[in-house]
Amino acid sequence: MIIKFAVLTPWIGGRLRELGQAAFGTPPLQTQGGRFLILGSQERIAQALKDPGLAAYVAANSDAYLQVAALTTDDWPYFYQHEPGIPASVIIILSVLIVVCCVFLRETGTPIGSLQWHFFFLGAAFMLLEANIISRMALLFGTTWVVNSIVISGLMLLIVAANLIVHWRPGIAVTFAYVGIFISILVAYIVPPEAFFLGSFWAKMLASTTILCLPVFFAGIVFIVSFACEGFRSDALGSNLLGALLGGMLESISMWTGMKSILMLVALFYALSWIVLLTQASRIEDRQAIPDSGTALV
């Protein structure tokens, strides 16, 4: 195996070398200032180096200056980041987005307290969930538009399926959907990426889509039932979109803590949305239990 890479940053060259050594068990042969890494059979490499001209060339071009960097993993696949953390540029952009959002909320006369927090948390959780699914599917199939189209199509089909379930069973309880969300998130968290390395491409696609995307189905049921109960009001949808903005910003945390930590955030936001929903239901029951003004309270 030969890796050809234009190494302009010493720590990227060091990361490539260490990754090659971790994968093959032996240090790679490097030439051209670290731009070529040759890995594989040590016997074949040693046999090739018996050629005096090749041996002299390698000796003259294998003294590249390389630095040590944190190795990328399936959970932290950020090749162009030196070590786990949130870059300053990302923090600056997120800060600007927060300021702009607050300014627009003030200009539209929308106080923070008027947000529909149930839908806000649903939006944050769903955006984080979608980003996590696409990132983990990219590990299995590559970062291409074909992969993104397949993943997004799968998500859309699951959302349609959730709509059909609610249409056929209008009285479906959101408790069932929330239990399904947490169980499917736990499964997606536990199952490692290598479990999807199946012989057939379509079997691999079906298995990974089912396990990684299943929380979307249950989340769709929660959103549809909740949105219908709110009468499809615009403030509920607006709160949901603001929550999605927060989820998009929190996605950057994976650059520090890894992608699996995003699933923990997803579970947290769905738990918060459920708590808010139960609290609202309890308040409604309390109001219904209060007699009208013409009745004496004992």
N, C-alpha and C positions, 0 to 999 in steps of 0.2 A: 504494500500500500504506500502510495506516494502522495503527500499533501503539499500542494503548492499554494503559498499564501504570501502576499506582499506585507511583510511585518515592518511597519513604520514605528510601532510603539513596542518597546522592549518587553513590557509585561504581557502583551498579547502573544509574542513569540514564546515567552516562558510558559504561558498557559497552554499553548498548543503542544509544546514539548511534554509537559507534565500529563496532559490528557492522553497523549499517545503512549507514554510510558505506563500510565494506569490501565489503559485498554489492552496493551500487548504484553505487559510484564517486563519489558526491557527498554532501556533508553533508546530513542530513535537516532538514526544517523542524520545529521543536519548539514546542509551545504548552502552556499550563497547567502551568508548572513542570516541563516535561520529561515529562509524563504522556502526551502525544500526540506521536508521531513520524510525520511524513508523508514518504513516499519515492516515487520514481517519476519520471515525465516532468517535467523542469525547465520545459519550455514550458507544460505544463498548470498547474503550480504557480504560475508567474509570471503566467499569464493570470488565475488565480483571485485573486491578490493585487492585481490592478488594481481590485478592489472596495475603495473607501476604508474602509468599515466593517470588512471582514475584515482589511485591511492594518493598521488601527489596533489591532484586537484582538490580532493576532499580535505586533505590536511591543510591546504592553503585557504580554504573557504569555510571552515567549520568553527571559527572562533567568534561567533556572534555574541554580542552582549545581550543577555536575556535576564529579565527580572521575574521574581516569583509573584504569582497572583492567585487569588482564590479560584479553585476549580469549579467549573460549571457542573450542575447536576440536573436531573429531570425536574426537581423541585425549584431549582434556581438556575435557569438556562440563559442568563443574560451575559452573552459572550463579550460584549463591548463594555461591560462594567467591571471595574477593577476589583471591587469587593462588595459584599452586601451593604446596602444603604440606599438612601434616597438622595439623588444628585441635587445640587443647589439649583440647577436650572429648572428641575421639576417642581421644587418647592416654590420658586418664584412664580412660575406659571400658575400653580394652584392658588397661590395667594392672590394673584390678580383676578382669577376667576371668582374667588369668594367675594372680593371687594365689588366686582362688577355685578354679581348676583344680588348683593345687599343693596347696592344703589338702585337697581331696577325694582326690587321689592318696595323700596321706599318711594320711588317715583310712581309706582302703581297703587300706592296706598294699601299695600298688603302687609299687615303685621305678622310677625313670625308666629304669634300665638294662634292665628286663624288657620294655620295649615291643618290639613287632615293627616294627622300623624300616622294613622294606620296605613294610608296609601303612600305616605312619604317613605316609611320603612320598607314597604313592598317594592317601591321603585328602586331604592338603594340596593336591596337584596338581589333583585332580578338583574340589574346591570352588572353587579359583581359576579353573579352566577354565570351570565352569558360570557363575560370576559374570561372567566376561568375555564369554561368549556372550550372556547376557541383556542386558548393557549395550550391546553392539555391535548386537544386533538391535533394541534400543529406538531406536537412532539411525536405523534404516531404517524402522521401522513405528510408532514412538511408544511411550510408556511407558503401556501399558494392560494390564488383566488378560487381554484377548484375546491380545495378543502373548505374554505370559508363558505362557499355557496352550498356545499353539502351540509355543513353544520347548521347554517342559517335555515336551510330548507327543512332539516330535521326539527329544529326548534319551532318553525311555523306549523309543521304537521302536528306536533305535540300540543300546541296552543289550539289548533282547530279541534283536535281530539278532546281537549278539555271543554271547549264550547259545546261539542256534541253531547258529552256526558252530562253537563249542566242542563242542556235542552231536554234530554231524555229523562233525567232525574232532577227536576227543579228543586226538590226538597233536600238535596244532598247536603250533609253537614260539613262545615269548614273544618271541624275537628278532625274528621277523617283525612282531609287534604293536608292539614298541618302535620299529622302523624306521618303521612306519606312523605312529606318534604324532609322531615328530620331523619327518617330511616334511609331514604335514598341519598341524602347528603352524607350520612355516615358510611354507606356502602361506597360511594364515590371517593371518600377520604381514605378508606382502608385499602381498596383494590389498587395495586401498583400498576404502573404503565406496562410493564413487561407481561402482565397477565393477558393483555390484548394481542400479543404476538402470535396470531393464529396463522395457519397455512394459507387460508383463502383470504383475499383482499376484502370480499364482501362480508365474510364472517367476522373479520376484524372490524370492519366499519359498523356492522350491525351490533356487535357486542359492545364496542366503545360508545356508540351513540345511545344505546339503551341504558347503560349504567351511568354515563356522565350526564346525559340530558334528561333523565327521568324526573329529577326535581322540578324541571320546567313544567311538566304535565300537572303536577299537584299544585304548583304555584299559580298556574293558569286558572285552576278551579277556584282557588282562594280569591284571586283578583276578580274573576267574572261574577262570582256570587256577591262579593263585597260591593263591586261597582253597581250591580243591579239594585242592591238594597239601598244605595245612596241615590238612586234615580238617575244614574249616569250624569251626575252634576259635574260642571266644569272645574270647580274648585278641587274636587277629588282627583281629577285627571291632572290638574296643574300641580298639586302636591306630589303626585306620583312622578311627574317629570322632574321636579326639583330633587326628589329623592334619587332619581336616576343620575342626576348631575353629581350628587354626593358620592354615589357608588362608583361613578367613573373616576372621580378624584382619588378615592380610597384604593382603587386598583393599583396605584403606584406603591402601596405598602408591600406588594409582592417582591419588589426589587430589594427589599430589606429582609423580609421574613420568609420569602418563598411563596410559591403558588398555592400550596395546600392550606396555608394560613387564610387565604381568601375564603375557603369553604367555611372556616370557623366564623368569619365575619358574616357570611351569608346566613348561617344558622342563627347568629346573634340578632341580625336585623329581622329575620322571620319570627324569632321568639318575641322581639319587641312589638312587632305588628300584631301578634296574637294577644299579647298582654293588653295592648291598647284596645283591641277589639272586644276582649272580655270585659274590660273596664267600662267601655261604652255600653255594652249590653247590660251590665249590672246597674248602671245609672238609669237606663231606660226602664228597667224593671222596678227600680225604686220610685221613679216618677209615677209609674202606673199604679203603684201601691198606695200613693198619697191620695186621700179623699179630696173631693172638690171643696171650694170655699164655703159651700152651704152646709157642710157637714161638720158637726162638732168633733173635735179631737179629744179623745179620752186618755 
